[in-house]
């Protein structure tokens, strides 16, 4: 009986597991950088990263890109490898973990204008300075 009580207390006091929906390749929810840590490391060279952040904006046409919030005001635009998957259009404000290749780049003006249009925003020249993140997999936190 004592073991049963101990087991019930252990289960009742354990931290609930976070639940995520998976988009693209299956990735784990472990060993990631915050957006601030990511911004301190990313440069012009393409490198692999796993980042956890909050979605600021999602493409309202198809869910074919999203932008992650950050305190530095950087444009962290996440697209999806080989245009092979999309995310739901109604997930702004949700936490995500993205894994893929990223680098700093200057977008062509027509590409930046396209992103502005998809996001329902007026084009601004500063939109050309971006961090390109091509995700192979995305975890969207449930609830």
N, C-alpha and C positions, 0 to 999 in steps of 0.2 A: 504494500500500500504506500509506503514511504517513497518508493521509486516512482510510482505512478504520480504522486503529488509533485515530486521533483521534475518529472518529465513535463507535466502540464505547466508548471511555472516557467520552465525553460522555454517552451514553445510560446507561451503567452508573453514573455518578456523579450523575445527576440525581435530584431528590427525587421519590418516587412521588406520584402524584395521589391525593388523598383520594377515596374512593368513598362516595356517598350514595344512599339510596333516596328517591324523591320522593313526597310525599303532598299532594294538593290541587294548587294552581297551581304551575307550574314557577317556581322562584326560583333565584338564583345563590348561590354559596357565598362571595361576595366582599363586602367593605365592611359589616361587622357590628359591633355593640357587644358587649362582654362583659356578663354579668349585672350586675356592679358598675357599669359605665358606664351601663347602662340604668336601674338603680335611682336613680342620681344625677340622671337627666334626667326620668323619668316623673313626671307630676303628674295633676291631676284632669281636664285637657283631653285629649280623644282625639287622638292623634298617630300617625303611621306610624313603625314601628321595624323593624329587623332585628337579632336577638339570637342569639348563640351561647352555649349553655350545656349543662348535663348534666341529664338527666331524673331527678327524684327519685321521681316516682310517676306511674302511668298508670291511668286508669279501668279497672277490671277487669270492668266490665259489657260495654262495647263498644269501648273505646279512644277514647271521645269527648272526653276532656280529658287533660291532663298538667300536672304541676307541675315547674318548674325549680328546681334547687338554687341556693343562694346563701349567702354568708357573713353577710348582714345579717338572716337569719331572715324575710325577706319571703315572702308567699304569692303567687308568680307563677304564676297558673293560666292555662293556655293552652287555649282552646277553638277550634273550627274553623268558619270562615265558613259561615254558612247551614246548619250541621250537615251540610255537603256531603261530608265525608270523615272518616275515622278513622285512627288509627295502631295498629300492632300492640300488643297488651296486654303483651308480654314484652320491652319495650325500656327498662325502668328501668336507669339507670346509663350509658346511651349518650349520646353527644354529639348535639346537634341544632342546626340553624339554623332559626329561625322568623321569618316576616315577616308583618306585619299591623298592626292598630290596637290601641293599649294606653292604659290610664289607671288611676289609683288610684280605688277605689270601696269603698263599704260595701255588702256583699251583704245581701239580705233574709235573715232568719233561716232560712226554709224552704229557700232555695237553698243556704245554707251547710250546713244539716243534710243535704240531699240529697248534696252533694259528700262530706261526711264518711262517709255511709252507703256510697256508691259506692267509697270508698277503704278501707272496712273500719275506720274510726276512730271514736272517741267524739267527739261534737260538743263544741266549745269556743267560747265567745263570740268569742275572738280570730280565729276562722276567718272572721268576717264582714269583717275588714279585708283586702282583697285587691287585687292588681293584675290587672286583667282584660286579657288579651291575646287578641284574636280573630285567629287566623292565617289568612291566605289560602293559605299554602304552608308546608310543613315539609320539611326535609332531615334524614334520620336517617343518621348516619355508620355505615357498614358495618364489621363486624369489630371 
